[in-house]
Amino acid sequence: MNLGSKKAIESAPIPESGQALYWDDRLPGFGLRVTAKGARSFIAQGRVNRTVRRVTLGRYGVLMPDEARKRARAALVQMTDGEDPNQTKRREAALGTTLAQAAEDYCRNKRRRDGKALADRTQADIRRHVRGSFGDWQDLPLREITRDMVARRYGKLADASLAQANQAMRILAAIFRFTRATTKGPSGEYVLLDNPVDVILDAGLYRGDVPGRRTRIPMDKVGTFLAALDDARTSPDSHPGIVIKASAAMALMLTGLRLADLLERRWVDVDLDDGTLHVADTKHRSPRTFPIADQVVEVLRDLRPLTGSGDFPFAALFSGARQGHIREIRDGMAPGCNAIGMHITPHDLRRTWIDGVNAVGVDPLAAELLANRKGAQFTALSTRMEHYDDTIDLTRYRPEAQRLADWFTDQAAKARSPQDGRPT
């Protein structure tokens, strides 16, 4: 067939199924592929080290015959020289992969050791650092990010926040490792030869780990803090947004749960009659149904009029909220922080709940389960419970959850003055 003739190309028969190949009379290896749907594309076919390789040059109409012939000749020369054009294209594409593209590929395809995808919170951290810590690098090919650039950026980030700098560099290193492992050249060689983040350790630039926070509410101020939250939650003068956030803070303090495990819950996850809260995807990727004390049921029940027909108890009331629920509770915690004169974070409430466990004398195993903790500290305790990983329904520990909530609300009652019922 004369593939220089538009008439010949357009009159090439369409197969009933699959595809048909038609070869050029003048240039061996230059052909036309026609599919059952009528799509026509130019191809080049040759041998690379005795193995047949076929390259798609472009679709007819977008690519004209004369240009297609030139591309075919170039591809055939490559194959004669032992180079696979398809591998070359993949290698060039990999060399041009930008940080933003590599990060999205990592988020989509990286799997944990248990075979599950990265958690939403992990993906959110990755995207936050790519857009923030490395915002001016997003469109740079990975191969253009050098060790010197990484060294200087780490220093700049660490000056602002060492914890965030360390996290940013862990993420950047992981993206490079993943892209390097999944991208190979024509001969199976690595396209990315270096992980520039290695410079931090190689050059002795690492500034050390950041000690974890140990802040919690002092035991003699627990009641004052909780009473202030309750007042903000129930005051008719409180803005509805403050009511929702103060309610969330109070629920955190009474349950010991993580912030995300609470804020992301929908009403369908809550059973107010049975007093349960179901978390389908906890931090440790295992579903759990938690018992909630009567006080928490009351907090949630009081939110119903505010959220109306919405899906979330801790709803974001402003229009345009992307997720439907609030994402932080700083304003709701402010009354408690002001009452005790301390800055307290949501996770500090979790540590305070653990202090309550010690004060009440709740069994450590029950506390670990109710707080959904898992790790080295839990290993010894887990031996007391057969098939722990199959434990989904934790409502057997309702008495412990209720004792803890009772203790916290008793502290709040003691903190109130007899004159007006407000925190002292």
TAFEN-V447369 format. One record per residue. N is the residue number from 0. PSI is psi in degrees with one decimal (NA if undefined). NEAR is the number of other ideal C-beta (glycine too) atoms within 8 Angstrom. Layout:
n:psi:near
N:PSI:NEAR
N:PSI:NEAR
This chain:
n:psi:near
0:140.4:9
1:99.2:8
2:5.8:17
3:-6.4:8
4:121.1:8
5:-36.8:6
6:-43.0:6
7:-40.8:10
8:-45.8:12
9:-21.3:7
10:1.3:6
11:128.4:12
12:143.2:6
13:127.0:9
14:155.7:10
15:-30.0:4
16:162.1:4
17:-131.7:6
18:157.1:8
19:144.1:10
20:134.8:9
21:133.5:9
22:146.4:10
23:141.8:14
24:-25.2:6
25:-37.5:6
26:103.0:10
27:133.9:5
28:-10.7:10
29:124.0:16
30:176.7:13
31:129.6:16
32:128.3:12
33:126.4:14
34:167.6:10
35:-20.9:9
36:0.4:4
37:3.8:7
38:135.2:7
39:125.0:12
40:144.1:11
41:143.4:18
42:162.2:14
43:135.2:16
44:132.1:9
45:-167.1:11
46:137.7:8
47:110.4:10
48:47.5:5
49:6.2:4
50:130.6:6
51:130.9:6
52:138.1:12
53:135.6:7
54:130.3:10
55:123.1:8
56:-32.2:12
57:164.6:10
58:138.1:9
59:136.8:12
60:-47.8:5
61:-41.8:5
62:123.8:11
63:159.0:5
64:-43.7:12
65:-43.6:7
66:-37.2:8
67:-39.7:15
68:-40.4:13
69:-43.8:8
70:-37.2:13
71:-43.4:16
72:-43.1:10
73:-42.0:8
74:-39.2:13
75:-35.3:13
76:-43.5:8
77:-46.4:11
78:-36.6:15
79:-34.1:7
80:4.1:6
81:15.2:6
82:129.2:10
83:113.9:10
84:-33.6:12
85:-43.6:8
86:-37.5:10
87:-42.5:11
88:-41.3:8
89:-38.4:9
90:-44.4:11
91:-37.6:8
92:-41.1:8
93:-40.6:12
94:-25.4:9
95:1.5:7
96:124.3:12
97:166.8:11
98:-43.4:14
99:-42.7:9
100:-43.4:8
101:-38.3:14
102:-42.4:12
103:-38.8:8
104:-40.6:12
105:-46.3:13
106:-38.4:11
107:-39.4:6
108:-17.2:8
109:135.9:10
110:145.5:7
111:175.2:9
112:-25.2:3
113:5.3:5
114:-3.5:5
115:157.7:6
116:163.0:6
117:142.7:9
118:152.1:9
119:-38.7:5
120:-36.3:8
121:-45.1:8
122:-37.4:10
123:-40.7:8
124:-40.9:10
125:-49.9:14
126:-35.1:10
127:-42.7:8
128:-37.4:13
129:-39.7:14
130:-22.9:8
131:-71.0:7
132:-34.2:10
133:32.6:13
134:-37.2:8
135:-1.3:4
136:-3.8:9
137:-41.0:11
138:6.7:6
139:136.4:9
140:144.9:9
141:-36.1:13
142:-15.2:7
143:-3.8:6
144:112.9:11
145:166.5:7
146:-38.6:9
147:-40.7:7
148:-43.4:10
149:-42.6:15
150:-45.3:12
151:-38.7:8
152:-38.0:10
153:-43.0:13
154:-41.9:9
155:-44.5:8
156:-39.8:13
157:-32.0:11
158:-31.3:5
159:-45.3:7
160:112.1:7
161:-39.7:9
162:-45.2:7
163:-36.6:10
164:-45.2:14
165:-42.0:12
166:-42.7:10
167:-42.5:13
168:-32.1:13
169:-40.9:8
170:-45.5:12
171:-42.7:12
172:-40.3:11
173:-39.4:10
174:-43.8:14
175:-43.9:14
176:-44.6:9
177:-46.3:13
178:-39.8:15
179:-42.4:11
180:-27.5:6
181:3.5:7
182:119.1:11
183:155.6:6
184:-175.3:10
185:-31.7:9
186:16.4:4
187:6.3:5
188:155.9:7
189:135.1:8
190:-43.5:12
191:114.7:12
192:-17.2:4
193:145.1:6
194:104.6:9
195:-18.7:11
196:-18.1:10
197:-20.7:10
198:-27.7:12
199:-43.0:12
200:-39.8:8
201:-38.8:6
202:5.5:7
203:35.0:5
204:-10.1:10
205:130.4:6
206:5.7:7
207:165.2:5
208:155.4:4
209:120.9:7
210:139.8:5
211:151.7:4
212:145.1:7
213:13.5:6
214:140.6:8
215:168.0:9
216:127.4:13
217:143.5:8
218:-32.7:7
219:-1.5:4
220:1.1:10
221:-46.8:15
222:-42.1:14
223:-43.0:14
224:-49.2:15
225:-38.2:16
226:-38.6:15
227:-38.6:14
228:-43.2:16
229:-38.7:11
230:-42.3:11
231:-33.8:14
232:-35.1:13
233:-10.1:7
234:131.7:7
235:-15.6:3
236:-9.0:3
237:139.6:11
238:143.3:5
239:-36.4:8
240:-37.4:10
241:-38.7:11
242:-44.9:14
243:-43.2:16
244:-37.4:16
245:-35.8:17
246:-41.4:15
247:-43.2:14
248:-40.8:15
249:-41.5:13
250:-38.3:13
251:-44.1:16
252:-30.5:13
253:-13.0:14
254:-25.4:16
255:9.4:11
256:164.0:14
257:155.4:10
258:-49.5:10
259:-35.9:8
260:-24.1:12
261:-51.5:14
262:-30.3:12
263:-0.8:8
264:144.3:13
265:165.9:9
266:-29.9:9
267:-16.7:5
268:-8.8:9
269:132.5:12
270:100.6:8
271:-29.0:8
272:-43.1:4
273:-12.9:6
274:53.1:12
275:155.8:11
276:121.2:14
277:128.2:12
278:107.4:14
279:-32.7:5
280:86.7:6
281:177.5:11
282:-33.0:9
283:15.6:6
284:28.5:9
285:137.5:7
286:146.1:9
287:142.2:11
288:116.9:11
289:142.5:15
290:140.6:12
291:138.5:11
292:165.2:14
293:-36.5:8
294:-36.5:11
295:-38.0:14
296:-43.1:11
297:-42.7:8
298:-46.2:13
299:-39.7:14
300:-37.3:8
301:-19.0:10
302:-17.7:13
303:-47.3:7
304:-29.7:6
305:-37.8:10
306:-15.5:12
307:-126.7:5
308:11.0:3
309:165.5:8
310:-22.0:7
311:135.6:12
312:-42.7:10
313:65.5:13
314:147.3:13
315:113.9:10
316:-21.3:8
317:146.9:6
318:147.2:3
319:3.9:4
320:124.3:9
321:-35.8:4
322:-10.3:7
323:-18.6:9
324:160.6:11
325:155.2:12
326:-15.5:6
327:164.0:6
328:24.7:14
329:-46.5:7
330:-34.3:8
331:-27.0:16
332:-15.8:14
333:-43.5:8
334:-40.8:12
335:-42.8:15
336:-43.3:12
337:-35.2:8
338:-32.4:11
339:-4.8:13
340:34.5:5
341:150.3:9
342:120.0:4
343:137.3:12
344:164.8:8
345:-38.6:11
346:-23.1:9
347:-31.5:12
348:-35.0:13
349:-42.2:13
350:-35.4:11
351:-37.6:12
352:-39.8:15
353:-38.3:12
354:-36.9:12
355:-36.3:12
356:-45.4:12
357:-38.4:7
358:-38.5:8
359:-27.2:9
360:32.3:4
361:144.0:10
362:129.6:6
363:-36.7:8
364:-45.4:9
365:-40.6:10
366:-42.5:13
367:-40.2:11
368:-44.4:10
369:-32.4:15
370:-4.6:11
371:44.9:14
372:153.8:7
373:131.5:5
374:-158.7:6
375:-38.5:4
376:-24.6:8
377:-18.1:10
378:-48.9:8
379:-39.6:6
380:-34.7:11
381:-20.7:8
382:-17.3:6
383:-4.7:5
384:112.2:9
385:138.7:3
386:51.1:6
387:-41.5:7
388:-15.7:5
389:1.3:5
390:109.7:10
391:-43.1:8
392:111.8:6
393:14.9:12
394:-12.1:10
395:-18.7:5
396:24.0:11
397:-42.3:9
398:-40.3:6
399:-43.1:12
400:-40.0:14
401:-40.8:11
402:-42.3:10
403:-46.5:17
404:-39.4:14
405:-42.2:10
406:-44.0:11
407:-45.3:14
408:-28.1:11
409:-39.2:9
410:-37.9:11
411:-41.8:15
412:-39.1:9
413:-29.0:7
414:-18.0:11
415:141.9:12
416:147.2:8
417:-18.4:4
418:-50.7:4
419:0.5:4
420:8.2:6
421:158.0:8
422:142.9:12
423:NA:6
